[in-house]
Amino acid sequence: MIIRISDLEVTVHESDDLNRMHVESDSDHIAIDTALRSSGLGHLGEENSVVLDTAALRSRCTDPTPDWERRWAAMMDYATKKGWTRDGGRSIVAHIESQ
């Protein structure tokens, strides 16, 4: 899954690929934080990362396959084991990749 941020627009791409998740942006961190907050999707985290609201992220995922819910749960379990979730799984951390 790829979360793209450009100017003040946040879009989710490849939402069926739950084996990877990251943010792509060529914006500065202030613009990324502003875009995430205004979209209700999250906020800037620490060390080149963002903290995403999992419910808001799920709501932006389109056309999931029949086993998508199971794979989402597996992704969240993996992220929790790695220490990438916050607030009991209500948020998930993703790293930022510059475009």
C-alpha positions as CSV (number, residue, x, y, z in Angstrom):
1,M,0.0,0.0,0.0
2,I,1.3,3.4,-0.9
3,I,0.0,6.7,0.6
4,R,0.9,9.6,-1.7
5,I,1.0,13.1,-0.5
6,S,1.4,16.1,-2.9
7,D,0.5,19.6,-1.9
8,L,-2.6,19.1,0.3
9,E,-3.8,16.0,-1.4
10,V,-3.5,12.5,0.2
11,T,-4.3,9.5,-1.9
12,V,-4.1,5.7,-1.2
13,H,-2.7,3.5,-4.0
14,E,-2.3,-0.3,-4.3
15,S,-4.5,-0.9,-1.3
16,D,-4.6,-4.6,-2.1
17,D,-0.8,-4.9,-1.5
18,L,-0.7,-5.4,2.3
19,N,2.8,-6.8,2.3
20,R,4.3,-3.3,2.2
21,M,3.2,0.2,3.3
22,H,4.9,3.5,3.0
23,V,4.3,7.2,2.2
24,E,5.6,8.8,-1.0
25,S,6.0,12.5,-1.1
26,D,8.3,15.2,-2.4
27,S,6.7,17.7,0.1
28,D,8.5,19.0,3.2
29,H,7.5,17.6,6.6
30,I,5.3,20.6,7.5
31,A,3.3,20.1,4.3
32,I,3.0,16.4,4.9
33,D,1.8,17.0,8.5
34,T,-0.7,19.6,7.2
35,A,-2.0,17.3,4.5
36,L,-2.4,14.4,6.8
37,R,-4.2,16.4,9.5
38,S,-6.5,18.2,7.1
39,S,-7.5,14.8,5.5
40,G,-8.1,13.2,8.9
41,L,-5.7,10.5,8.0
42,G,-3.0,11.1,10.6
43,H,0.0,13.3,11.4
44,L,3.8,13.5,11.1
45,G,5.6,11.1,13.4
46,E,9.3,10.8,14.4
47,E,12.3,10.1,12.3
48,N,10.9,10.5,8.8
49,S,7.7,8.7,9.6
50,V,3.9,9.3,9.8
51,V,1.3,8.0,12.2
52,L,-1.8,7.0,10.3
53,D,-5.3,6.5,11.8
54,T,-6.1,2.9,10.9
55,A,-9.9,3.4,10.6
56,A,-9.4,6.4,8.3
57,L,-6.9,4.4,6.2
58,R,-9.2,1.4,5.9
59,S,-12.0,3.7,4.7
60,R,-9.8,4.8,1.8
61,C,-8.9,1.4,0.6
62,T,-10.9,0.5,-2.5
63,D,-12.0,-2.7,-4.1
64,P,-10.6,-5.1,-1.5
65,T,-10.4,-8.7,-2.6
66,P,-12.4,-11.4,-0.8
67,D,-9.6,-12.2,1.6
68,W,-8.6,-8.6,2.2
69,E,-10.0,-8.4,5.8
70,R,-7.9,-11.4,6.8
71,R,-4.8,-10.0,5.2
72,W,-5.4,-6.6,6.8
73,A,-5.6,-8.3,10.2
74,A,-2.4,-10.2,9.5
75,M,-0.7,-6.9,8.5
76,M,-1.8,-5.3,11.7
77,D,-0.7,-8.2,13.8
78,Y,2.8,-8.1,12.1
79,A,3.0,-4.3,12.6
80,T,2.0,-4.7,16.3
81,K,4.8,-7.3,16.8
82,K,7.3,-5.0,15.2
83,G,6.2,-2.1,17.4
84,W,4.7,-0.1,14.5
85,T,1.2,0.4,16.0
86,R,0.1,2.9,18.6
87,D,-3.0,3.3,20.8
88,G,-3.9,-0.4,20.8
89,G,-3.9,-0.6,17.0
90,R,-5.9,2.6,16.4
91,S,-2.8,4.0,14.6
92,I,0.0,2.6,12.5
93,V,3.4,4.1,11.7
94,A,4.7,4.2,8.1
95,H,8.0,5.6,6.8
96,I,8.3,8.4,4.3
97,E,10.0,7.8,0.9
98,S,11.0,10.9,-1.1
99,Q,9.8,10.7,-4.7
